[in-house]
Amino acid sequence: MSWRAAVIVNAFARFMVEGLGTPLPAAPPERLVVGGLYRYVRNPMYVAVFSAVIGQALLLGQPSLLLYVAVVAVPVVAFVRWYEEPTLRAKFGADYDSYRSKVPGWWPRLRPYRP
């Protein structure tokens, strides 16, 4: 299993164990997930997928894959910005605001966040 796949599996499991739910809007977490990889970046699953495609573009010398990432990133970032973040803010309030102010969304921090 690649490290990117491991990131996705770990993040999904964190939603089930810590959040008592899933990343899917149909079965959202009951608690704010801030442990594991979420201590470093708010969107580890998206970051893993994007980095996998960027890595493939570099490894295979396929600049078209970089264009693909840029095109796919637009709706993903828009979804996060205008659906996920307001939904989390409405559900978890000040806890989410505090977490969001300390943990970047797209570029992992070097030291883990400690609530």
Contacts in CASP RR format, 6 or more apart in sequence:
PFRMAT RR
TARGET T0000
AUTHOR 0000-0000-0000
METHOD contacts of the structure
MODEL  1
MSWRAAVIVNAFARFMVEGLGTPLPAAPPERLVVGGLYRYVRNPMYVAVF
SAVIGQALLLGQPSLLLYVAVVAVPVVAFVRWYEEPTLRAKFGADYDSYR
SKVPGWWPRLRPYRP
1 9 0 8 1.000
2 52 0 8 1.000
4 48 0 8 1.000
4 49 0 8 1.000
4 51 0 8 1.000
4 52 0 8 1.000
5 48 0 8 1.000
7 37 0 8 1.000
7 44 0 8 1.000
7 45 0 8 1.000
7 47 0 8 1.000
7 48 0 8 1.000
8 45 0 8 1.000
8 48 0 8 1.000
8 49 0 8 1.000
10 36 0 8 1.000
10 37 0 8 1.000
10 44 0 8 1.000
11 23 0 8 1.000
11 37 0 8 1.000
11 38 0 8 1.000
11 44 0 8 1.000
11 45 0 8 1.000
11 48 0 8 1.000
12 22 0 8 1.000
12 23 0 8 1.000
12 45 0 8 1.000
14 33 0 8 1.000
14 35 0 8 1.000
14 36 0 8 1.000
14 37 0 8 1.000
14 38 0 8 1.000
15 21 0 8 1.000
15 22 0 8 1.000
15 23 0 8 1.000
15 29 0 8 1.000
15 33 0 8 1.000
16 22 0 8 1.000
18 29 0 8 1.000
18 31 0 8 1.000
18 33 0 8 1.000
18 34 0 8 1.000
18 35 0 8 1.000
19 29 0 8 1.000
19 30 0 8 1.000
19 31 0 8 1.000
19 32 0 8 1.000
19 33 0 8 1.000
20 29 0 8 1.000
20 30 0 8 1.000
20 31 0 8 1.000
21 27 0 8 1.000
21 28 0 8 1.000
21 29 0 8 1.000
21 30 0 8 1.000
22 28 0 8 1.000
22 29 0 8 1.000
23 29 0 8 1.000
23 45 0 8 1.000
25 87 0 8 1.000
28 87 0 8 1.000
28 91 0 8 1.000
32 88 0 8 1.000
32 92 0 8 1.000
32 95 0 8 1.000
32 96 0 8 1.000
32 99 0 8 1.000
34 99 0 8 1.000
34 103 0 8 1.000
34 113 0 8 1.000
34 115 0 8 1.000
35 113 0 8 1.000
36 112 0 8 1.000
37 44 0 8 1.000
38 44 0 8 1.000
38 103 0 8 1.000
38 113 0 8 1.000
39 103 0 8 1.000
39 112 0 8 1.000
39 113 0 8 1.000
39 114 0 8 1.000
40 103 0 8 1.000
40 108 0 8 1.000
40 109 0 8 1.000
40 112 0 8 1.000
40 113 0 8 1.000
41 47 0 8 1.000
41 103 0 8 1.000
41 104 0 8 1.000
41 105 0 8 1.000
41 106 0 8 1.000
41 107 0 8 1.000
41 108 0 8 1.000
41 109 0 8 1.000
42 99 0 8 1.000
42 100 0 8 1.000
42 103 0 8 1.000
42 104 0 8 1.000
42 105 0 8 1.000
43 80 0 8 1.000
43 105 0 8 1.000
43 106 0 8 1.000
44 108 0 8 1.000
46 76 0 8 1.000
46 80 0 8 1.000
46 106 0 8 1.000
47 106 0 8 1.000
47 108 0 8 1.000
50 69 0 8 1.000
50 72 0 8 1.000
50 73 0 8 1.000
53 65 0 8 1.000
53 68 0 8 1.000
53 69 0 8 1.000
53 72 0 8 1.000
54 65 0 8 1.000
54 66 0 8 1.000
54 69 0 8 1.000
56 62 0 8 1.000
56 65 0 8 1.000
57 63 0 8 1.000
57 64 0 8 1.000
57 65 0 8 1.000
57 66 0 8 1.000
57 69 0 8 1.000
77 106 0 8 1.000
80 105 0 8 1.000
85 100 0 8 1.000
88 96 0 8 1.000
88 100 0 8 1.000
89 96 0 8 1.000
89 97 0 8 1.000
89 100 0 8 1.000
95 115 0 8 1.000
98 115 0 8 1.000
99 113 0 8 1.000
99 115 0 8 1.000
102 113 0 8 1.000
103 109 0 8 1.000
103 113 0 8 1.000
END
